[in-house]
Amino acid sequence: MLKKFNELTLKKKAYLIGGLILLVIVTCFGLLNRQTVAVSLVFTQLSAPLILVIFTCLVIGFIAGSAIGISYHHGKAQELKGRIAEAEATIHKKDRELVQYKEQVQQLKQEAKQ
């Protein structure tokens, strides 16, 4: 477990540690506030322990944030794939030009010998 933690980048370590700290804070807050609260939804009203309400909100926020992050990274990956394809096409074009120039050099060398 410690080996895997050491392989993480500094940014990922910060997110992991921050998430664990947030989890401890929310858990302590929830355990200290065990009263039942009323949650008004669109068409109904539910009564649930405060810790469950807090945990549910935290999970929904995590899912929403993850979905936004995944969407952003997917778009960025598509953009980079397009740039890679353009770069490969440019490389292929330059390779063909290089072959043509080498052939021209060979022809000029042969003409110079004659």
Distance bins in CASP14 RR format, pairs under 12 A and 6 or more apart:
PFRMAT RR
TARGET T0000
AUTHOR 0000-0000-0000
RMODE 2
METHOD distances of the structure
MODEL  1
1 7 0 0 0 0 0 1 0 0 0 0 0
1 8 0 0 0 0 0 1 0 0 0 0 0
1 16 0 0 0 0 0 1 0 0 0 0 0
2 8 0 0 0 0 0 1 0 0 0 0 0
4 12 0 0 0 0 0 1 0 0 0 0 0
4 13 0 0 0 0 0 1 0 0 0 0 0
4 16 0 0 0 0 0 1 0 0 0 0 0
5 12 0 0 0 0 1 0 0 0 0 0 0
5 13 1 0 0 1 0 0 0 0 0 0 0
5 16 1 0 0 1 0 0 0 0 0 0 0
5 17 0 0 0 0 1 0 0 0 0 0 0
5 20 0 0 0 0 0 1 0 0 0 0 0
6 12 0 0 0 0 0 1 0 0 0 0 0
6 13 0 0 0 0 1 0 0 0 0 0 0
7 13 0 0 0 0 0 1 0 0 0 0 0
8 14 0 0 0 0 1 0 0 0 0 0 0
8 15 0 0 0 0 1 0 0 0 0 0 0
8 16 1 0 0 1 0 0 0 0 0 0 0
8 17 0 0 0 0 0 1 0 0 0 0 0
9 15 0 0 0 0 1 0 0 0 0 0 0
9 16 0 0 0 0 0 1 0 0 0 0 0
10 16 0 0 0 0 0 1 0 0 0 0 0
10 17 0 0 0 0 0 1 0 0 0 0 0
11 17 0 0 0 0 0 1 0 0 0 0 0
11 18 0 0 0 0 0 1 0 0 0 0 0
12 18 0 0 0 0 0 1 0 0 0 0 0
12 19 0 0 0 0 0 1 0 0 0 0 0
13 19 0 0 0 0 0 1 0 0 0 0 0
13 20 0 0 0 0 0 1 0 0 0 0 0
14 20 0 0 0 0 0 1 0 0 0 0 0
14 21 0 0 0 0 0 1 0 0 0 0 0
15 21 0 0 0 0 0 1 0 0 0 0 0
15 22 0 0 0 0 0 1 0 0 0 0 0
15 62 0 0 0 0 0 1 0 0 0 0 0
15 66 0 0 0 0 0 1 0 0 0 0 0
16 22 0 0 0 0 0 1 0 0 0 0 0
16 23 0 0 0 0 0 1 0 0 0 0 0
17 23 0 0 0 0 0 1 0 0 0 0 0
17 24 0 0 0 0 0 1 0 0 0 0 0
18 24 0 0 0 0 1 0 0 0 0 0 0
18 25 0 0 0 0 1 0 0 0 0 0 0
18 26 0 0 0 0 0 1 0 0 0 0 0
19 25 0 0 0 0 1 0 0 0 0 0 0
19 26 0 0 0 0 1 0 0 0 0 0 0
19 27 0 0 0 0 0 1 0 0 0 0 0
19 58 0 0 0 0 0 1 0 0 0 0 0
19 62 0 0 0 0 1 0 0 0 0 0 0
20 26 0 0 0 0 0 1 0 0 0 0 0
20 27 0 0 0 0 0 1 0 0 0 0 0
21 27 0 0 0 0 0 1 0 0 0 0 0
21 28 0 0 0 0 0 1 0 0 0 0 0
22 28 0 0 0 0 0 1 0 0 0 0 0
22 29 0 0 0 0 0 1 0 0 0 0 0
22 54 0 0 0 0 0 1 0 0 0 0 0
22 55 0 0 0 0 0 1 0 0 0 0 0
22 58 1 0 0 1 0 0 0 0 0 0 0
22 61 0 0 0 0 0 1 0 0 0 0 0
22 62 0 0 0 0 1 0 0 0 0 0 0
23 29 0 0 0 0 0 1 0 0 0 0 0
23 30 0 0 0 0 0 1 0 0 0 0 0
23 54 0 0 0 0 0 1 0 0 0 0 0
23 55 0 0 0 0 1 0 0 0 0 0 0
23 58 0 0 0 0 1 0 0 0 0 0 0
23 59 0 0 0 0 0 1 0 0 0 0 0
23 62 0 0 0 0 0 1 0 0 0 0 0
24 30 0 0 0 0 0 1 0 0 0 0 0
24 31 0 0 0 0 0 1 0 0 0 0 0
25 31 0 0 0 0 0 1 0 0 0 0 0
25 32 0 0 0 0 0 1 0 0 0 0 0
25 54 0 0 0 0 0 1 0 0 0 0 0
25 58 0 0 0 0 0 1 0 0 0 0 0
26 32 0 0 0 0 0 1 0 0 0 0 0
26 33 0 0 0 0 0 1 0 0 0 0 0
26 50 0 0 0 0 0 1 0 0 0 0 0
26 51 0 0 0 0 1 0 0 0 0 0 0
26 52 0 0 0 0 0 1 0 0 0 0 0
26 53 0 0 0 0 0 1 0 0 0 0 0
26 54 1 0 1 0 0 0 0 0 0 0 0
26 55 1 0 0 1 0 0 0 0 0 0 0
26 56 0 0 0 0 0 1 0 0 0 0 0
26 57 0 0 0 0 1 0 0 0 0 0 0
26 58 1 0 1 0 0 0 0 0 0 0 0
26 59 0 0 0 0 0 1 0 0 0 0 0
26 62 0 0 0 0 0 1 0 0 0 0 0
27 33 0 0 0 0 0 1 0 0 0 0 0
27 51 1 0 0 1 0 0 0 0 0 0 0
27 54 0 0 0 0 1 0 0 0 0 0 0
27 55 0 0 0 0 1 0 0 0 0 0 0
27 58 0 0 0 0 0 1 0 0 0 0 0
28 51 0 0 0 0 0 1 0 0 0 0 0
28 54 0 0 0 0 0 1 0 0 0 0 0
29 50 0 0 0 0 1 0 0 0 0 0 0
29 51 0 0 0 0 1 0 0 0 0 0 0
29 53 0 0 0 0 0 1 0 0 0 0 0
29 54 1 0 0 1 0 0 0 0 0 0 0
29 55 0 0 0 0 0 1 0 0 0 0 0
29 57 0 0 0 0 0 1 0 0 0 0 0
29 58 0 0 0 0 0 1 0 0 0 0 0
30 37 0 0 0 0 0 1 0 0 0 0 0
30 49 0 0 0 0 1 0 0 0 0 0 0
30 50 1 0 0 1 0 0 0 0 0 0 0
30 51 1 1 0 0 0 0 0 0 0 0 0
30 52 0 0 0 0 1 0 0 0 0 0 0
30 53 0 0 0 0 1 0 0 0 0 0 0
30 54 1 0 1 0 0 0 0 0 0 0 0
30 55 0 0 0 0 1 0 0 0 0 0 0
30 57 0 0 0 0 0 1 0 0 0 0 0
30 58 0 0 0 0 0 1 0 0 0 0 0
31 49 0 0 0 0 0 1 0 0 0 0 0
31 50 0 0 0 0 1 0 0 0 0 0 0
31 51 1 0 0 1 0 0 0 0 0 0 0
31 52 0 0 0 0 0 1 0 0 0 0 0
31 54 0 0 0 0 0 1 0 0 0 0 0
31 55 0 0 0 0 0 1 0 0 0 0 0
32 50 0 0 0 0 1 0 0 0 0 0 0
32 51 0 0 0 0 1 0 0 0 0 0 0
32 54 0 0 0 0 0 1 0 0 0 0 0
33 49 0 0 0 0 1 0 0 0 0 0 0
33 50 1 0 1 0 0 0 0 0 0 0 0
33 51 1 0 0 1 0 0 0 0 0 0 0
33 52 0 0 0 0 0 1 0 0 0 0 0
33 53 0 0 0 0 1 0 0 0 0 0 0
33 54 0 0 0 0 1 0 0 0 0 0 0
33 55 0 0 0 0 0 1 0 0 0 0 0
34 48 0 0 0 0 0 1 0 0 0 0 0
34 49 1 0 0 1 0 0 0 0 0 0 0
34 50 1 0 0 1 0 0 0 0 0 0 0
34 51 1 0 0 1 0 0 0 0 0 0 0
34 52 0 0 0 0 0 1 0 0 0 0 0
34 53 0 0 0 0 0 1 0 0 0 0 0
34 54 0 0 0 0 0 1 0 0 0 0 0
35 47 0 0 0 0 0 1 0 0 0 0 0
35 48 0 0 0 0 0 1 0 0 0 0 0
35 49 1 0 0 1 0 0 0 0 0 0 0
35 50 1 0 1 0 0 0 0 0 0 0 0
35 51 0 0 0 0 1 0 0 0 0 0 0
35 52 0 0 0 0 0 1 0 0 0 0 0
35 53 0 0 0 0 0 1 0 0 0 0 0
36 46 0 0 0 0 0 1 0 0 0 0 0
36 47 1 0 1 0 0 0 0 0 0 0 0
36 48 1 0 0 1 0 0 0 0 0 0 0
36 49 1 0 1 0 0 0 0 0 0 0 0
36 50 1 0 0 1 0 0 0 0 0 0 0
36 51 0 0 0 0 0 1 0 0 0 0 0
36 52 0 0 0 0 1 0 0 0 0 0 0
36 53 0 0 0 0 1 0 0 0 0 0 0
37 45 0 0 0 0 0 1 0 0 0 0 0
37 46 0 0 0 0 1 0 0 0 0 0 0
37 47 1 0 0 1 0 0 0 0 0 0 0
37 48 1 0 0 1 0 0 0 0 0 0 0
37 49 1 0 0 1 0 0 0 0 0 0 0
37 50 1 0 1 0 0 0 0 0 0 0 0
37 51 0 0 0 0 1 0 0 0 0 0 0
37 52 0 0 0 0 1 0 0 0 0 0 0
37 53 1 0 1 0 0 0 0 0 0 0 0
37 54 0 0 0 0 1 0 0 0 0 0 0
37 56 0 0 0 0 0 1 0 0 0 0 0
37 57 0 0 0 0 0 1 0 0 0 0 0
38 44 0 0 0 0 0 1 0 0 0 0 0
38 45 1 0 1 0 0 0 0 0 0 0 0
38 46 1 0 0 1 0 0 0 0 0 0 0
38 47 1 0 1 0 0 0 0 0 0 0 0
38 48 0 0 0 0 1 0 0 0 0 0 0
38 49 0 0 0 0 0 1 0 0 0 0 0
38 50 0 0 0 0 0 1 0 0 0 0 0
38 53 0 0 0 0 1 0 0 0 0 0 0
39 45 1 0 0 1 0 0 0 0 0 0 0
39 46 1 0 1 0 0 0 0 0 0 0 0
39 47 1 0 0 1 0 0 0 0 0 0 0
39 48 1 0 0 1 0 0 0 0 0 0 0
39 49 0 0 0 0 0 1 0 0 0 0 0
39 50 0 0 0 0 1 0 0 0 0 0 0
39 52 0 0 0 0 1 0 0 0 0 0 0
39 53 1 0 1 0 0 0 0 0 0 0 0
39 54 0 0 0 0 0 1 0 0 0 0 0
39 56 0 0 0 0 1 0 0 0 0 0 0
39 57 0 0 0 0 1 0 0 0 0 0 0
40 46 0 0 0 0 1 0 0 0 0 0 0
40 47 0 0 0 0 0 1 0 0 0 0 0
40 48 0 0 0 0 0 1 0 0 0 0 0
40 53 0 0 0 0 0 1 0 0 0 0 0
41 47 0 0 0 0 0 1 0 0 0 0 0
41 48 0 0 0 0 0 1 0 0 0 0 0
41 53 0 0 0 0 0 1 0 0 0 0 0
41 56 0 0 0 0 0 1 0 0 0 0 0
46 52 0 0 0 0 1 0 0 0 0 0 0
46 53 0 0 0 0 1 0 0 0 0 0 0
46 56 0 0 0 0 0 1 0 0 0 0 0
47 53 0 0 0 0 1 0 0 0 0 0 0
48 54 0 0 0 0 1 0 0 0 0 0 0
48 55 0 0 0 0 1 0 0 0 0 0 0
48 56 0 0 0 0 1 0 0 0 0 0 0
48 57 0 0 0 0 0 1 0 0 0 0 0
49 55 0 0 0 0 1 0 0 0 0 0 0
49 56 0 0 0 0 0 1 0 0 0 0 0
50 56 0 0 0 0 0 1 0 0 0 0 0
50 57 0 0 0 0 0 1 0 0 0 0 0
51 57 0 0 0 0 0 1 0 0 0 0 0
51 58 0 0 0 0 0 1 0 0 0 0 0
52 58 0 0 0 0 0 1 0 0 0 0 0
52 59 0 0 0 0 0 1 0 0 0 0 0
53 59 0 0 0 0 0 1 0 0 0 0 0
53 60 0 0 0 0 0 1 0 0 0 0 0
54 60 0 0 0 0 0 1 0 0 0 0 0
54 61 0 0 0 0 0 1 0 0 0 0 0
55 61 0 0 0 0 0 1 0 0 0 0 0
55 62 0 0 0 0 0 1 0 0 0 0 0
56 62 0 0 0 0 0 1 0 0 0 0 0
56 63 0 0 0 0 0 1 0 0 0 0 0
57 63 0 0 0 0 0 1 0 0 0 0 0
57 64 0 0 0 0 0 1 0 0 0 0 0
58 64 0 0 0 0 0 1 0 0 0 0 0
58 65 0 0 0 0 0 1 0 0 0 0 0
59 65 0 0 0 0 0 1 0 0 0 0 0
59 66 0 0 0 0 0 1 0 0 0 0 0
60 66 0 0 0 0 0 1 0 0 0 0 0
60 67 0 0 0 0 0 1 0 0 0 0 0
61 67 0 0 0 0 1 0 0 0 0 0 0
61 68 0 0 0 0 1 0 0 0 0 0 0
62 68 0 0 0 0 0 1 0 0 0 0 0
62 69 0 0 0 0 0 1 0 0 0 0 0
63 69 0 0 0 0 0 1 0 0 0 0 0
63 70 0 0 0 0 0 1 0 0 0 0 0
64 70 0 0 0 0 0 1 0 0 0 0 0
64 71 0 0 0 0 0 1 0 0 0 0 0
65 71 0 0 0 0 1 0 0 0 0 0 0
65 72 0 0 0 0 1 0 0 0 0 0 0
65 73 0 0 0 0 0 1 0 0 0 0 0
66 72 0 0 0 0 0 1 0 0 0 0 0
66 73 0 0 0 0 0 1 0 0 0 0 0
67 73 0 0 0 0 0 1 0 0 0 0 0
67 74 0 0 0 0 0 1 0 0 0 0 0
68 74 0 0 0 0 0 1 0 0 0 0 0
68 75 0 0 0 0 0 1 0 0 0 0 0
69 75 0 0 0 0 1 0 0 0 0 0 0
69 76 0 0 0 0 1 0 0 0 0 0 0
69 77 0 0 0 0 0 1 0 0 0 0 0
70 76 0 0 0 0 0 1 0 0 0 0 0
70 77 0 0 0 0 0 1 0 0 0 0 0
71 77 0 0 0 0 0 1 0 0 0 0 0
71 78 0 0 0 0 0 1 0 0 0 0 0
72 78 0 0 0 0 0 1 0 0 0 0 0
72 79 0 0 0 0 0 1 0 0 0 0 0
73 79 0 0 0 0 0 1 0 0 0 0 0
73 80 0 0 0 0 0 1 0 0 0 0 0
74 80 0 0 0 0 0 1 0 0 0 0 0
74 81 0 0 0 0 0 1 0 0 0 0 0
75 81 0 0 0 0 1 0 0 0 0 0 0
75 82 0 0 0 0 0 1 0 0 0 0 0
76 82 0 0 0 0 0 1 0 0 0 0 0
76 83 0 0 0 0 0 1 0 0 0 0 0
77 83 0 0 0 0 0 1 0 0 0 0 0
77 84 0 0 0 0 0 1 0 0 0 0 0
78 84 0 0 0 0 0 1 0 0 0 0 0
78 85 0 0 0 0 0 1 0 0 0 0 0
79 85 0 0 0 0 0 1 0 0 0 0 0
79 86 0 0 0 0 0 1 0 0 0 0 0
80 86 0 0 0 0 0 1 0 0 0 0 0
80 87 0 0 0 0 0 1 0 0 0 0 0
81 87 0 0 0 0 0 1 0 0 0 0 0
81 88 0 0 0 0 0 1 0 0 0 0 0
82 88 0 0 0 0 1 0 0 0 0 0 0
82 89 0 0 0 0 1 0 0 0 0 0 0
83 89 0 0 0 0 0 1 0 0 0 0 0
83 90 0 0 0 0 0 1 0 0 0 0 0
84 90 0 0 0 0 0 1 0 0 0 0 0
84 91 0 0 0 0 0 1 0 0 0 0 0
85 91 0 0 0 0 0 1 0 0 0 0 0
85 92 0 0 0 0 0 1 0 0 0 0 0
86 92 0 0 0 0 0 1 0 0 0 0 0
86 93 0 0 0 0 0 1 0 0 0 0 0
87 93 0 0 0 0 0 1 0 0 0 0 0
87 94 0 0 0 0 0 1 0 0 0 0 0
88 94 0 0 0 0 0 1 0 0 0 0 0
88 95 0 0 0 0 0 1 0 0 0 0 0
89 95 0 0 0 0 0 1 0 0 0 0 0
89 96 0 0 0 0 0 1 0 0 0 0 0
90 96 0 0 0 0 0 1 0 0 0 0 0
90 97 0 0 0 0 0 1 0 0 0 0 0
91 97 0 0 0 0 0 1 0 0 0 0 0
91 98 0 0 0 0 0 1 0 0 0 0 0
92 98 0 0 0 0 0 1 0 0 0 0 0
92 99 0 0 0 0 0 1 0 0 0 0 0
93 99 0 0 0 0 0 1 0 0 0 0 0
93 100 0 0 0 0 0 1 0 0 0 0 0
94 100 0 0 0 0 0 1 0 0 0 0 0
94 101 0 0 0 0 0 1 0 0 0 0 0
95 101 0 0 0 0 0 1 0 0 0 0 0
95 102 0 0 0 0 0 1 0 0 0 0 0
96 102 0 0 0 0 0 1 0 0 0 0 0
96 103 0 0 0 0 0 1 0 0 0 0 0
97 103 0 0 0 0 0 1 0 0 0 0 0
97 104 0 0 0 0 0 1 0 0 0 0 0
98 104 0 0 0 0 0 1 0 0 0 0 0
98 105 0 0 0 0 0 1 0 0 0 0 0
99 105 0 0 0 0 0 1 0 0 0 0 0
99 106 0 0 0 0 0 1 0 0 0 0 0
100 106 0 0 0 0 0 1 0 0 0 0 0
100 107 0 0 0 0 0 1 0 0 0 0 0
101 107 0 0 0 0 0 1 0 0 0 0 0
101 108 0 0 0 0 0 1 0 0 0 0 0
102 108 0 0 0 0 0 1 0 0 0 0 0
102 109 0 0 0 0 0 1 0 0 0 0 0
103 109 0 0 0 0 0 1 0 0 0 0 0
103 110 0 0 0 0 0 1 0 0 0 0 0
104 110 0 0 0 0 0 1 0 0 0 0 0
104 111 0 0 0 0 0 1 0 0 0 0 0
105 111 0 0 0 0 0 1 0 0 0 0 0
105 112 0 0 0 0 0 1 0 0 0 0 0
106 112 0 0 0 0 0 1 0 0 0 0 0
106 113 0 0 0 0 0 1 0 0 0 0 0
107 113 0 0 0 0 0 1 0 0 0 0 0
107 114 0 0 0 0 0 1 0 0 0 0 0
108 114 0 0 0 0 0 1 0 0 0 0 0
END
